[in-house]
């Protein structure tokens, strides 16, 4: 291509810095990018044509009346101001990876109320940067859960409302059902990737984000170990993956949703543990399996018949003893958190966390579960009736690590809560080798720092009036494949799902997965010890 033509084309291309105000509004940072809270400089609505370009497309060769109407329409459109907030993700490096191409291709086709919307992609010719424009979400589940966990640490426990938990879970399942119906596996579900919209027309709406690891599965996938050794963050990774499953299914997303559900109910990650070297290609992770068995119990042969076929089953037999976990069960674990074993909430959790992936409930079956039929019914606005002041995201300084505030806060809590060790123990600890902390890729985040209880004063008061959101019998919105909402509250039986295949090119599924996930996101692998800042946040 002629250089002059390329230069001319680049000069005519829209530039992010000309369209959006984002300087000093960083809300996330990661190894692979930065995320900024942005607004349009000109205040015009995204998608409209203004100024000389608008005049160029008008047909003034027709009668004067037509020209007049076109001009009036242009003027009326220019009067419309866009006060909407966006999340602007800058992808670091030069060029665009196959992972980024895959995610952009998917997000351009996926249209659902519970899946994050990619508004636009900007390519900078001069510095070869890629910018992604998303809808801005004020909250995410990582920050919401952290807020409640901090209230426990401050001995002022504030439980996450059960009605809110139900609405969150329902919308997560509905978004995942849409992905699965369109032959897409998310493969990295965790609280940080579940965004929740703040004030505005979509207030309280769940948005599933970070499609960097998403894959098509309408044709057989390559074996996991040959393709990408790291799939799904450890604490939310299904047992079949840990046992080296060569081919995986939609069930891996369902297990992750079960982990998120349990975390919403208890404010603690159900399978948190020390992490191993994530760079290894060996899928077997002893400590993670040990934690799962410590909660769930060791799977009986009758409960998971195909476990003997798993590649890592011989290692499992060598490293684990069934009798070690004889007294462990999900019932006992949840009873400690005041969840009764005969309740509908527990029965659904049990179905989501079934060890055998072939017996694990599907997203469609979960949406029809009796749990969603009993009061309180799920709502479109998860904050309906909620008076908890969840803090808004805070801006980061250009050189300020995103998790700095979280780590400092946790160190202070540890100093106040942990008793002083005897001198002998302190000396021994000083001589011990430092514990290694491993981390996966980090990406530009939607999540700001300071979501702890101390930031509640700057938070968002959610209206107590839920009259427009409560679900009357047999009145529910219909959400089609385009995400259009007919209005009204949510009811499982009336929810409409699209099962049609998408039209994006299937060739993207064969490309290798890079370590950097692309979305409006940032994440860090959990450190060796569990603490409130155990993971960062994604788009």
URQUIGI-V654297 format. One record per residue. SS is DSSP state (h for helix, s for strand, l for the rest). PSI is psi in whole degrees, -180 to 180 (999 if undefined). Layout:
BEGIN
((SS/PSI) (SS/PSI))
END
This chain:
BEGIN
((l/136) (l/136) (h/-42) (h/-39) (h/-41) (h/-42) (h/-41) (h/-42) (h/-41) (h/-37) (h/-31) (h/-14) (l/143) (l/138) (l/138) (h/-45) (h/-21) (h/-24) (h/-30) (s/144) (s/119) (l/-4) (l/132) (l/9) (l/34) (s/130) (s/-1) (s/155) (s/148) (s/175) (l/-33) (l/8) (s/174) (s/149) (s/134) (s/147) (s/124) (s/154) (s/154) (s/139) (l/-43) (l/-12) (l/2) (s/157) (l/141) (l/132) (l/-14) (l/157) (l/131) (l/167) (h/-148) (h/-36) (h/-38) (h/-39) (h/-32) (h/-35) (h/-12) (l/142) (l/93) (l/4) (l/-14) (l/-165) (l/156) (h/-29) (h/-42) (h/-45) (h/-40) (h/-42) (h/-41) (h/-45) (h/-42) (h/-38) (h/-40) (h/-45) (h/-43) (h/-36) (h/-36) (h/-25) (l/-16) (l/123) (s/145) (l/103) (l/11) (l/146) (l/141) (s/161) (s/119) (s/112) (s/122) (s/121) (s/121) (l/163) (l/-177) (l/140) (l/-166) (l/132) (l/167) (h/-34) (h/-43) (h/-42) (h/-42) (h/-45) (h/-43) (h/-42) (h/-41) (h/-48) (h/-27) (h/-22) (h/-31) (l/121) (l/104) (l/146) (l/-23) (l/20) (s/133) (l/139) (l/124) (s/114) (s/-41) (s/155) (s/129) (s/132) (s/124) (l/117) (l/-38) (l/-47) (l/6) (l/39) (l/154) (s/130) (s/137) (s/134) (s/121) (s/164) (s/146) (l/130) (l/128) (l/-25) (s/166) (s/164) (h/-29) (h/-45) (h/-38) (h/-47) (h/-39) (h/-38) (h/-45) (h/-35) (h/-38) (h/-34) (h/-33) (h/-44) (h/-32) (l/9) (l/31) (l/64) (l/132) (l/102) (l/143) (l/125) (l/135) (h/-34) (h/-36) (h/-40) (h/-45) (h/-44) (h/-41) (h/-49) (h/-42) (h/-44) (h/-35) (h/-47) (h/-38) (h/-40) (h/-42) (h/-36) (h/-40) (h/-44) (h/-48) (h/-38) (h/-24) (l/23) (l/41) (s/128) (s/134) (l/-52) (l/4) (l/49) (l/133) (l/166) (h/-36) (h/-22) (h/1) (s/103) (s/156) (s/126) (l/146) (l/-153) (l/140) (l/-173) (l/-24) (l/30) (l/130) (l/13) (l/134) (s/139) (s/117) (s/127) (l/178) (l/83) (l/23) (l/-29) (l/1) (l/146) (s/146) (s/146) (l/28) (l/-7) (l/158) (l/131) (l/156) (l/154) (l/141) (h/-50) (h/-25) (h/-13) (h/-64) (l/118) (l/-19) (l/108) (l/126) (l/128) (l/142) (h/-50) (h/-17) (h/17) (l/131) (l/150) (h/-31) (h/-31) (h/-40) (h/-23) (l/13) (l/28) (l/129) (l/-28) (l/132) (l/164) (l/-172) (l/-18) (h/-23) (h/-34) (h/-36) (h/-41) (h/-44) (h/-39) (h/-39) (h/-40) (h/-42) (h/-41) (h/-48) (h/-37) (h/-35) (h/-36) (h/-30) (h/-13) (l/17) (l/140) (l/127) (l/-31) (l/41) (l/143) (l/176) (l/141) (l/148) (l/-175) (l/109) (l/-11) (l/-11) (l/148) (l/-7) (l/119) (l/-17) (l/126) (l/106) (h/-50) (h/-37) (h/-42) (h/-39) (h/-41) (h/-42) (h/-46) (h/-32) (h/-27) (h/-47) (h/-21) (l/159) (l/131) (l/131) (l/154) (l/-36) (l/-25) (l/-26) (l/84) (h/-34) (h/5) (h/-28) (h/-19) (h/-6) (l/139) (l/-33) (l/14) (h/-42) (h/-39) (h/-38) (h/-45) (h/-35) (h/-38) (h/-19) (l/149) (l/129) (h/-37) (h/-23) (h/-29) (h/24) (l/-31) (l/11) (l/141) (l/155) (h/-32) (h/-48) (h/-40) (h/-46) (h/-28) (h/-32) (h/-25) (l/21) (l/36) (l/115) (l/141) (l/-19) (l/5) (l/154) (h/-31) (h/-41) (h/-41) (h/-39) (h/-42) (h/-40) (h/-38) (h/-37) (h/-32) (l/34) (l/131) (l/-42) (l/116) (l/-27) (l/-21) (l/-5) (l/141) (l/151) (l/167) (h/-38) (h/-43) (h/-39) (h/-38) (h/-24) (l/9) (l/146) (h/-23) (h/-36) (h/-4) (l/-17) (l/157) (l/146) (l/141) (l/153) (l/150) (l/158) (l/-36) (l/107) (l/-19) (l/2) (l/124) (l/3) (l/128) (l/10) (l/127) (l/77) (s/130) (l/150) (l/167) (l/147) (l/150) (l/147) (l/146) (l/156) (l/-34) (l/13) (l/121) (l/142) (l/-37) (l/10) (h/-46) (h/-40) (h/-43) (h/-41) (h/-41) (h/-41) (h/-38) (h/-40) (h/-41) (h/-41) (h/-37) (h/-36) (h/-33) (h/-31) (l/134) (l/155) (l/133) (l/150) (l/156) (h/-38) (h/-44) (h/-38) (h/-41) (h/-41) (h/-40) (h/-35) (h/-29) (h/-12) (l/149) (l/146) (l/146) (l/131) (l/142) (l/126) (l/150) (l/144) (l/-170) (l/149) (l/145) (l/164) (l/133) (l/157) (l/-14) (l/125) (l/168) (l/170) (l/38) (l/13) (l/178) (h/-27) (h/-21) (h/13) (h/-29) (h/-30) (h/14) (l/-170) (s/119) (l/122) (l/138) (l/142) (l/-19) (l/106) (l/22) (l/-33) (l/-10) (l/-24) (l/147) (l/107) (l/158) (l/133) (l/22) (l/105) (l/153) (l/152) (l/120) (s/112) (l/-173) (l/-24) (l/-8) (l/9) (l/139) (s/125) (l/-1) (l/159) (l/172) (l/173) (l/134) (l/133) (h/-44) (h/-24) (h/-6) (l/136) (l/137) (l/148) (l/126) (l/8) (l/146) (l/150) (l/164) (l/15) (l/161) (l/130) (h/-8) (h/-21) (h/-21) (h/-18) (h/-8) (l/154) (l/149) (l/126) (l/168) (l/-25) (l/122) (l/150) (l/-23) (l/-178) (l/81) (l/165) (l/139) (l/152) (l/139) (l/146) (l/143) (l/176) (l/-34) (l/141) (l/133) (l/166) (l/-27) (l/41) (l/-12) (l/156) (l/-161) (l/153) (l/157) (l/999))
END
